[in-house]
Amino acid sequence: MNSSVDKKKELGLWLKLLLTKHGLRQNKLAAELGVTCQYVSQICVGKTSLPLNHFDRIHKLLLSQGASDDDLKKLSYLYVDSRVSLPDSMQISNDDYYHLLQELKGYVEKERVINACLETAVGTRNYDDAMQAILNTISTYAARQYCYIYRYEPAAVRLMYSWHAPDVPPIKGFELIDLPTPTLWDKTLEAHELINIYDPGETQLVPRDIAELFRRNNFRAVLGTGLWADGRLYGFIILASLKQIRRFSELEERVVLSAARVIQLLTERQTAAERQERAQAETDALLHGMPFPAFRFGETGELVSLNTAGEQLLGSSAAELCGRDVTDLFGIAPDSPFPVTLNLNGKSCSLSAVRQGEHTFYFCVPAMA
């Protein structure tokens, strides 16, 4: 069975043959495309994908050099097949070439829509809604029949989100899979590697228990990638199909990888926000437990919280004081050297400032003289 790499090699070899046949050297093609000779060489050996705009220019160049219709149709077929995985049974007809290019342009446009959907998902504030939006994006543009997002938990791999096509029933048994540690992979999974099961007996890059689950449910093809955040593997996305297909298309692979990158970003944002919330809660608990006036200021110098002693010192409630600027309250700049001596409501105070680790807020404690 040919992989996408094999298809790129086949395309590159045919392109190289046509260039030689019509007396076009690779340096001339590089000049026509405005690229380096190395880039053209990598295309001809299948190491680099050929963008659609470059393919259009190559086609026009070969046409101007007298390339036959049959040669150009085969080149077009190989190019489209390397991008969208045409069915094995499909035969090129005399009029199919332009149709195939238009189909490919449709896939390129879908990629733009996908990226826009993923960017929207990143912008949402609700983590669960964002994950669901990503899942909906995958299912709309790429999923064959089923889509799953798993996450590792202390002693299990848990199904967090799932989708199935309206015309197929949900598969039972995918809710919770017990695994002692996240190390039961048949092979170490790098961030860029894909799970590809083209046969139920093949279990490349899939956790053993999950591979067995897919086999028991007669899945014929599976595509997925690991989810990484803060340098560790914490889950994975899987697309699955019960139908007999040759392979998932390059578009579907790109969607899954793009979604994985977005989920990584969302997860890192969420964990960072959770860490900051915990740190702020701990700081506020410390602040409210102090017997003397204590105040916490935000990064731009606005009062965020204060304790009861601080309210009594300033003669107002927290609701009235929070949000006011440090300069307005104490007559000092946020970056003033500390400690400073102040006179508040007729009382002399020594105001000190402490910056708490990596967090972007000031923690100010006025100690009574």
Residue pairs with C-beta under 8 A, 6 or more apart in sequence:
1 198
1 246
1 247
2 10
3 247
4 82
4 85
4 247
4 250
4 253
5 46
6 46
7 78
7 81
7 82
8 46
8 47
8 48
8 49
8 82
9 45
9 46
10 46
10 78
10 82
11 46
11 50
11 75
11 78
11 79
11 81
11 82
12 43
12 44
12 45
12 46
13 44
13 46
14 74
14 75
14 78
15 43
15 44
15 58
15 75
16 44
18 24
18 62
18 67
18 71
18 75
19 25
19 26
19 29
19 44
19 62
21 67
21 71
22 62
22 65
22 66
22 67
23 65
24 61
24 62
24 65
26 37
26 40
26 41
26 44
27 37
27 40
29 40
29 58
29 61
30 36
30 37
30 39
30 40
32 57
32 61
33 39
33 40
33 54
33 57
33 58
35 54
39 48
42 48
43 50
49 82
49 83
49 250
50 58
50 79
50 82
52 104
52 105
52 108
55 79
56 101
59 72
59 75
59 76
62 71
62 72
62 75
63 72
69 94
72 97
73 92
73 94
73 96
73 97
74 92
76 92
76 97
76 100
76 101
77 86
77 92
77 96
77 97
77 100
79 104
80 86
80 100
80 101
80 103
80 104
82 250
83 104
83 107
83 249
83 250
83 251
84 103
84 104
84 107
84 249
84 250
84 251
85 246
85 247
85 248
85 249
85 250
86 100
87 246
88 246
92 100
107 249
107 251
110 141
110 251
111 251
111 254
111 255
113 141
114 137
114 141
114 142
114 254
114 255
114 258
115 258
117 133
117 136
117 137
118 134
118 137
118 258
118 259
118 262
120 133
121 130
121 131
121 133
121 134
121 137
121 262
121 266
122 130
122 262
122 265
122 266
124 130
124 133
127 266
127 270
130 266
131 149
131 160
131 161
131 263
131 266
132 161
134 149
134 259
134 262
134 263
135 147
135 149
135 161
135 162
135 163
136 163
137 255
137 259
138 147
138 163
138 237
138 239
138 255
138 256
138 259
139 147
139 163
139 165
141 251
141 255
142 239
142 251
142 252
142 255
142 256
143 163
143 165
143 239
143 252
144 165
144 221
144 239
144 240
144 241
144 243
144 245
144 248
145 164
145 165
145 168
145 240
145 241
145 242
145 243
146 162
146 163
146 164
146 165
146 168
146 171
146 238
146 239
146 240
146 241
147 162
147 163
147 164
147 237
147 238
147 239
147 240
148 159
148 161
148 162
148 163
148 174
148 237
148 238
148 240
149 159
149 160
149 161
149 162
149 227
149 235
149 236
149 237
149 238
149 263
150 157
150 158
150 159
150 160
150 177
150 210
150 235
150 236
150 237
150 238
151 157
151 158
151 160
151 227
151 234
151 235
152 158
152 179
152 182
152 233
152 234
152 235
155 178
155 179
155 180
156 176
156 177
156 178
156 179
157 176
157 177
157 178
157 179
157 182
157 207
157 209
157 210
157 235
158 175
158 176
158 177
159 174
159 175
159 176
159 177
160 235
162 170
162 174
164 170
164 171
168 242
171 217
173 213
173 216
173 217
174 213
177 207
177 209
177 210
177 213
178 209
179 207
179 209
182 233
182 234
184 207
184 208
184 209
185 205
185 206
185 207
186 203
186 204
186 205
186 206
186 207
186 208
186 211
187 204
187 205
189 195
189 205
189 226
189 233
189 236
190 226
191 225
191 226
191 228
191 260
192 225
192 257
193 205
193 225
193 226
194 205
194 223
194 224
194 225
194 253
194 256
194 257
195 204
195 205
195 206
195 222
195 223
195 224
195 225
195 236
195 238
196 204
196 205
196 222
196 223
196 247
196 248
197 203
197 204
197 206
197 211
197 214
197 219
197 221
197 222
198 221
198 246
198 247
200 214
200 215
200 218
200 219
200 220
201 215
203 211
206 214
206 222
206 224
210 238
214 222
214 240
217 242
218 242
219 240
219 241
219 242
220 241
220 242
220 243
220 244
220 245
221 240
221 241
221 243
221 244
221 245
221 247
221 248
222 238
222 239
222 240
222 241
223 238
223 239
223 240
223 248
223 252
223 253
223 256
224 236
224 237
224 238
224 239
224 256
225 236
225 237
225 256
225 257
225 260
226 233
226 235
226 236
226 260
227 233
227 234
227 235
227 236
227 237
227 260
227 263
227 264
227 267
228 234
228 260
228 264
229 264
229 267
229 268
229 271
230 267
230 268
230 271
234 267
237 256
237 259
237 260
237 263
239 248
239 252
239 256
276 359
279 356
279 357
279 359
280 359
280 361
283 296
283 356
283 359
283 361
283 363
284 296
284 305
287 294
287 295
287 296
287 305
287 306
287 307
287 363
288 294
288 307
288 308
289 307
290 307
290 309
290 365
291 309
292 309
292 365
292 366
292 367
292 368
293 306
293 307
293 309
293 310
293 312
293 313
293 314
293 349
293 365
293 366
293 368
294 306
294 307
294 309
294 310
294 363
294 364
294 365
294 366
295 303
295 305
295 306
295 310
295 329
295 364
295 365
295 366
296 303
296 304
296 305
296 306
296 361
296 362
296 363
296 364
297 303
297 304
297 326
297 334
297 361
297 362
297 363
297 364
298 304
298 360
298 361
298 362
299 360
299 361
299 362
300 334
301 325
301 326
301 327
301 334
301 362
302 322
302 323
302 324
302 325
302 326
303 321
303 322
303 323
303 324
303 325
303 326
303 329
304 322
304 361
305 318
305 322
306 314
306 318
306 321
306 322
310 366
311 317
311 318
311 321
313 344
313 345
313 347
313 349
313 366
314 321
314 329
314 344
314 345
315 345
321 329
326 332
326 333
326 334
326 362
326 364
327 333
327 334
330 342
330 344
330 351
331 342
332 340
332 342
332 351
334 362
338 351
338 352
338 353
338 364
339 350
339 351
339 352
339 353
340 350
340 351
341 348
341 349
341 350
341 351
341 369
342 348
342 349
342 350
342 351
342 366
343 349
344 366
347 368
348 368
348 369
349 366
349 367
349 368
349 369
350 366
350 367
350 368
350 369
351 364
351 365
351 366
352 364
352 365
352 366
352 367
353 362
353 363
353 364
353 365
354 362
354 363
354 364
354 365
355 362
355 363
356 363
